[in-house]
Amino acid sequence: MLKLPTAALAALAVLAVGLAAPAGAGPQIPGLPKSKPLTDILKRADQLRDLVITEDEEIKLGASVSERVRARYGVVQDAAVHRYVTLVGTLLVRKSTRPALPFRFIVLDTDGVNAFAAPGGFIHITRGALGLLASEAELAGVLAHEISHVTEKHTVNAIQKNKLIQIGAEESITKNPELWNKLVDVTSDLVMAGFGRGEELESDRDGLKMADAAGYSPGGLGEFLKRLAERNANSAGKQGLFASHPEMKERLATLDKEIKARKYASTVVLPDRYRKTISYTATPVAEIATVESGSAGLAGGTAKPAGGTKPPEEPAKKGFGLGSLLKPAGTEKKSAEVTGSAASRGVDTERNAKGGAVKTMVAVKLTPAEVDAFRKEGNLKS
Ligand SMILES: [Zn+2]
């Protein structure tokens, strides 16, 4: 498919040739109509428009992406765990820039330590991540970071900015199933690939602000990231290099600087309340069973753009986001399915970890009174 930037360049080139010709010289080759290619190209450029995604469409898109994430990893069928994560998430959403968006918190049934934010408010955190977290403040730090990816529309903006979906002036994204499926494909790929450095640092900053405003110690995210780096340092193979990754050092230093600069002083940590509901323990990286990237029903992983789309001009920087934190550079496993120490072969174990069989979402209904009681019990801010 003809890409708009190419068409625009071609149009400029044709225009330049046209201008260079002596005035009134007419067609260079007699018999050919003047400037026909230019007319065609401009006409085509006219027929494309910028993709606009309404909030309703954003939520519908997020629901479809979440369905794929759940199909890949499965969902923990534990109502108490979902209720607890949703309570913490709800307190944070109240302090976010989109407090009215109906956020949903989903615990994925996998040993891999990960979290994924899909547009429209679908926040996924893995059982493995819950096992590695040590307190409610750390959980709040991770959730707030993910919530910020949604409130700042990082994924939707990337699709629009990079023109990953070509849409005709007269077309509707929701009424064209083919276009909609392409949009879900592209969005799923982006959500799984993780974000670039700029988006990650922005979500780190926003997350600190949200956590502090809710009353949680803003050090939670950094504590968790340090533990994640240590977990990685002890594993065999390429992932071990990650421990001295300059981006991680930069990220932790930026978090500390921000806490001091903004004078964030909230102190609630709640390790005991966390452990009362969350009894998971993290499986060592070397013992995590993995499946081939993208082999279990998720478009993401192999990051091949669907027809009619093109890859981002600035692909997400590998190894920076939470989702791709442990991704070794440029390694993809080729075998169908293995168990055991994939980390020693340079596989992105956390992301390629096996998922559970049950994909059903666990519904959580909370009344404002329940959220308030939870907040008061934890001495958190209203
Ligand atoms: Zn992130």
Residues whose N, C-alpha, C, O or C-beta is under 5 A from the ligand:
A	BS01	ZN	E200 S203 G321 L322
